[in-house]
Amino acid sequence: MIAWFASLGLPLARIGLEAGPLSQWLFAAMQQAGQAVELPETRQGDSGGSRSA
């Protein structure tokens, strides 16, 4: 992915990653390669209580 983003030849302001099994590793590798990358925190559980229809 790092090589692919670099090959675009476009200035990228930020790259957002979805949370997943490899996201921490990918985030660290992309930061080390100089990419502007973000990994939003995931929130577990229900934030607004249960809703019924």
Buried (B, 14 or more C-beta within 10 A) or exposed (E): EBEEBEEEEEEEEEBEBEEEEEBEEBBEBBEEEEBEBEBEEEEEEEEEEEEEE
